[in-house]
Amino acid sequence: MANILLVEDDTTFATILENFLKKKGFDVVVKYSVKSGIEALKRDTFHLILLDYRLGDGIGLDIVDALRVEGKAIPSIIMTSFNDVRTAVKAIRQGVFDYITKPVNPDELLMVVNEALEGKSTERERPALHNQPNEMLTTMETDFVEGTSTAARKLHDYIALVAPTDMSVLIRGESGTGKEYVARSIHQMSKRADKPFVSIDCGTLSKELASSELFGHVKGSFTGALNDKTGQFVEASGGTLFLDEIGNLSYDVQVKLLRALQEKVIQPVGANKTVNVDVRVIAATNEDLLGSGKFREDLYHRINEFEIIVPALRDRRGDFQQFVDFFISKANVELGRQVNELADEVREIFGAYDWPGNLRELKNVVKRMVLLSPGTRAEVSALPEEMVFAIKNPDSAANPTPSSDNPDLRLHSEAHERKLIMDVLQKAKYNKSKAAQMLNIDRKTLYNKMEKYGIE
Ligand SMILES: Nc1ncnc2c1ncn2[C@@H]1O[C@H](COP(=O)(O)OP(=O)(O)OP(=O)(O)O)[C@@H](O)[C@H]1O
């Protein structure tokens, strides 16, 4: 019997969820704060964690961080409001299994919970660290959409151009645009294709263990190093190492990585000797590495021998229908449905929405829609309510536009507050703790206001 830890500070909603999950045969422990959630994790064994994104004393991701520090691998699902989709998508990069938008649809919740417990889902093809067996790469070939838009053609031209060389590639693009897919494509089309493709999500590596994960360690080199460990550089020998979210590597590790790239040698933690390595490195980021001030310029130039920018979904509208059709047919097979038509309203909403979470968000929205469509036609009722509302009311609470024709004082002051928050966030380079400090409010209040005003 699977044991689920539910952390949700809305007590009524927590009770509804608890009862629902218990009825479906799960054991459920409910906690109402980050602190009590972490305590429960230390005390008991759970198979799954279901987290509210915003909690009274922090955010659900704080619990995910605590899990990582404890070295526990328990799948977690974040429940978030529609306005937080962009953040939720990023959370997946930090090791969260999946996200689900509120109001939570019971069928969708059950689907995601079961997938998490079975260890598979839309994103589960890609655990934080893994070697991709080469046989799987061939099946993957047909498992994507290439697209025909100008942006797609340019992207694939660049992939074809750089793949056969041994250049280091930096792939840039918003979260969920398909950067890992691009990296795999380069590997598959390279002369290293029959050697390993090793993918590492640097965002999920703890600061302490990053070196050992990448370069390996010798027994006894630090507390917990009970045996020798081979690092991912050696695992990728002859092949390609994909460093996703490379901006998360600490300064120390950046120095070691630079040496590995320049001299083609690595030194496992605690070892006296160096080891020769032959690995092509492909890195990805969705931030401005140099602008962050935390990334070494010499390393930046070393990993950026060739740059590929993956377009946001909103900038490749010409490929949109192909992606929708592809994700629908995949979801039909997975969920045993027969959806082959979209209601006009669904088409309109898909066209008007700007898809901040890109392909990952589209894939999730389509999967949910297919799940909630028993017939062949997908109706608007199968889309997240807030998505429909936001499209139909562009000037609603999320985006107030006061004018002298509209003397509503509350609306005016809210518009003013929204603008101020956006300006300060920009000034603080989107560092929310810093922005909260400048605004003289706490982080939680800032998050609440950002949610209220639809600021992402
Ligand atoms: N060309 C494609 N055809 C079909 N599905 C795709 C394609 N590219 C990406 N996807 C799907 O979109 C989702 C996001 O892709 P991927 O993980 O490669 O994005 P990413 O840019 O690396 O995300 P992040 O920035 O969060 O690391 C995955 O589920 C992937 O399977």
The ligand as an SDF file (V2000), in Angstrom:
LIG
                    3D

 31 33  0  0  0  0  0  0  0  0999 V2000
   10.7780   18.0090  -31.0660 N   0  0  0  0  0  0  0  0  0  0  0  0
   10.0010   17.4880  -30.1240 C   0  0  0  0  0  0  0  0  0  0  0  0
    8.9630   16.6940  -30.4530 N   0  0  0  0  0  0  0  0  0  0  0  0
    8.1520   16.1730  -29.5200 C   0  0  0  0  0  0  0  0  0  0  0  0
    8.2960   16.3890  -28.2060 N   0  0  0  0  0  0  0  0  0  0  0  0
    9.2960   17.1680  -27.8060 C   0  0  0  0  0  0  0  0  0  0  0  0
   10.2020   17.7570  -28.7420 C   0  0  0  0  0  0  0  0  0  0  0  0
   11.1160   18.4890  -28.0480 N   0  0  0  0  0  0  0  0  0  0  0  0
   10.7970   18.3620  -26.7620 C   0  0  0  0  0  0  0  0  0  0  0  0
    9.7090   17.5650  -26.5960 N   0  0  0  0  0  0  0  0  0  0  0  0
    9.0600   17.2170  -25.3330 C   0  0  0  0  0  0  0  0  0  0  0  0
    8.9100   18.4180  -24.5750 O   0  0  0  0  0  0  0  0  0  0  0  0
    9.2630   18.2240  -23.2060 C   0  0  0  0  0  0  0  0  0  0  0  0
   10.3690   19.1880  -22.8190 C   0  0  0  0  0  0  0  0  0  0  0  0
   11.5450   18.8740  -23.5590 O   0  0  0  0  0  0  0  0  0  0  0  0
   13.0210   18.9770  -22.9370 P   0  0  0  0  0  0  0  0  0  0  0  0
   13.0690   18.3050  -21.6030 O   0  0  0  0  0  0  0  0  0  0  0  0
   13.9700   18.5500  -23.9900 O   0  0  0  0  0  0  0  0  0  0  0  0
   13.0480   20.5650  -22.7190 O   0  0  0  0  0  0  0  0  0  0  0  0
   14.1990   21.4320  -22.0440 P   0  0  0  0  0  0  0  0  0  0  0  0
   14.2860   22.6840  -22.8350 O   0  0  0  0  0  0  0  0  0  0  0  0
   15.4310   20.5950  -21.9070 O   0  0  0  0  0  0  0  0  0  0  0  0
   13.5690   21.7500  -20.6460 O   0  0  0  0  0  0  0  0  0  0  0  0
   14.3620   22.3760  -19.3860 P   0  0  0  0  0  0  0  0  0  0  0  0
   14.8010   23.7580  -19.7350 O   0  0  0  0  0  0  0  0  0  0  0  0
   13.2820   22.3990  -18.3720 O   0  0  0  0  0  0  0  0  0  0  0  0
   15.5130   21.4550  -19.0990 O   0  0  0  0  0  0  0  0  0  0  0  0
    9.6790   16.7740  -23.0840 C   0  0  0  0  0  0  0  0  0  0  0  0
    8.5560   16.0580  -22.5920 O   0  0  0  0  0  0  0  0  0  0  0  0
    9.9870   16.3440  -24.4970 C   0  0  0  0  0  0  0  0  0  0  0  0
    9.6920   14.9880  -24.6730 O   0  0  0  0  0  0  0  0  0  0  0  0
  1  2  1  0
  2  3  1  0
  2  7  2  0
  3  4  2  0
  4  5  1  0
  5  6  2  0
  6  7  1  0
  6 10  1  0
  7  8  1  0
  8  9  2  0
  9 10  1  0
 10 11  1  0
 11 12  1  0
 11 30  1  0
 12 13  1  0
 13 14  1  0
 13 28  1  0
 14 15  1  0
 15 16  1  0
 16 17  2  0
 16 18  1  0
 16 19  1  0
 19 20  1  0
 20 21  2  0
 20 22  1  0
 20 23  1  0
 23 24  1  0
 24 25  2  0
 24 26  1  0
 24 27  1  0
 28 29  1  0
 28 30  1  0
 30 31  1  0
M  END
$$$$
